[in-house]
Amino acid sequence: MTTEKALLERSESKCELCSATEDLATYEVPPESNGNVDDSILICNTCREQIENPEKVNINHWRCLNDSMWSQVPAVQVMAWRMLSRLSAEGWPQELLDMLYLDDETLTWAKATGEGQSTEDTIKHIDSNGVTLEAGDTVTLIKDLVVKGANFTAKRGTAVRGISLVADNAEHIEGRVSGQQIVILTKFVKKSN
C-alpha cells in the first residue's frame, strides 16, 4: 500500500488538520521525514499554503486545531503544536497550546524546526555597552564591586576571563575574581577584545 493510500485510509479521506475533503495531498512533517506514513499527514491545499507561507495565515482557519490537536497520530500532534505556537500571540491558540500534551519524543520532534521559539524567549546577556556576552568571553569590571560573603572588593579594571552565563537570568554572569567564583551583574562589566 502506498503512503498516500494509507494516509487516505487513516484520515478517512479528510485533511488531518481541518477536515476538508478536497485538494488533499501528502505532507511530510519536517525535519526528518522518510516519506512513510508515521512521518506524514494528509492535508488540504489551504493548510499546506498557510504552513509553508506564514505571511498568508488566516487565523480563523486554524480554529480547526481545537479538534485535530487531540489526534492520536504523532505527526498530526506535531503540526498542531507548531501552528498553535506560531499563532500563540492571538490568545485562543495559547489556551489550546496550554491544554495540549505531547510526550517527550513528540515534543522534541515538534520543536526541531525552531517553531514556537521567538527571539524574546532566548536570554541574551548584554554588557554595559550593549554588546552581547557569550560563555568564555573576557570582561572588565567598570566599577569597584564589594563581594558579599567573600570580604573583598573587586576593583574597577579587573579582567574576568572565561565567564559563564547564568542561564535563567540575563543580568547575571559568573566569573573568577581573586580566586573566588562570583556572580557579577552584566551592567557592571564591558566585554574585552
Residue pairs with C-beta under 8 A, 6 or more apart in sequence:
1 9
3 26
3 35
3 36
3 37
3 40
4 25
4 26
4 42
6 37
7 16
7 26
7 37
7 40
7 41
7 42
8 24
8 42
10 16
10 37
10 42
10 73
11 24
11 41
11 42
13 21
13 24
14 20
14 21
14 24
14 42
15 21
15 24
15 42
15 43
15 44
15 47
16 41
16 42
16 43
16 68
16 71
16 73
16 76
17 41
17 43
17 44
17 47
17 64
17 65
17 68
17 76
17 79
17 80
17 83
18 43
18 44
18 46
18 47
18 61
18 64
18 68
19 64
19 67
19 68
20 44
20 46
20 47
22 44
23 44
23 45
23 46
24 42
24 43
24 44
25 42
25 43
25 44
25 45
25 48
26 35
26 40
26 41
26 42
27 40
27 41
27 42
27 43
27 47
27 48
27 51
27 79
28 35
28 39
28 40
29 39
29 40
29 41
29 75
29 78
29 79
29 109
30 112
30 113
31 112
31 113
32 39
32 109
32 112
33 39
33 40
38 74
38 75
39 75
40 75
41 73
41 75
41 76
41 79
43 51
43 79
46 61
47 61
49 56
50 56
50 57
50 58
50 61
50 62
51 79
51 82
51 83
54 86
57 86
57 87
59 87
59 90
59 93
62 83
62 84
62 87
62 93
63 92
65 80
65 83
65 84
65 93
65 96
66 96
68 76
68 80
69 77
69 80
69 81
69 84
69 96
69 99
69 100
71 77
71 80
74 105
74 106
74 109
77 100
77 102
77 106
77 110
78 102
78 106
78 109
78 110
80 100
81 97
81 100
81 102
81 107
81 110
81 115
81 116
82 110
82 113
82 115
82 116
83 93
84 93
84 94
84 96
84 97
84 100
85 93
85 97
85 110
85 115
85 116
86 115
86 116
87 93
88 94
88 97
88 116
102 110
110 116
111 117
123 165
123 167
123 168
123 169
123 170
124 132
124 170
125 132
125 133
125 134
125 165
125 166
125 170
125 171
125 173
125 186
126 132
126 133
126 170
126 186
127 133
127 139
127 186
127 187
127 189
127 190
127 191
128 142
128 186
128 187
128 188
128 189
128 190
129 190
129 191
131 190
131 191
133 139
133 163
133 165
133 173
133 186
133 189
133 191
134 165
135 163
135 164
135 165
136 162
136 163
136 164
137 162
137 163
137 191
137 192
138 159
138 160
138 161
138 162
138 163
138 191
138 192
139 159
139 160
139 163
139 173
139 175
139 184
139 189
139 190
139 191
139 192
140 157
140 158
140 159
140 160
140 189
140 190
140 192
141 154
141 155
141 156
141 157
141 158
141 160
141 177
141 184
141 188
141 189
142 156
142 188
142 189
142 190
143 156
143 188
144 153
144 154
144 155
144 156
145 153
145 154
145 184
145 188
146 153
147 153
147 154
147 177
147 180
147 182
150 178
150 180
150 182
152 178
152 180
154 177
154 178
154 182
154 184
158 177
159 192
160 175
160 176
160 177
160 184
160 189
161 175
161 176
162 175
162 176
163 173
163 174
163 175
163 184
164 173
164 174
164 175
165 173
165 174
166 172
166 173
166 174
166 183
170 186
171 185
171 186
171 187
172 183
172 184
172 185
172 186
173 183
173 184
173 186
173 189
174 181
174 182
174 183
174 184
175 181
175 182
175 184
176 182
177 184
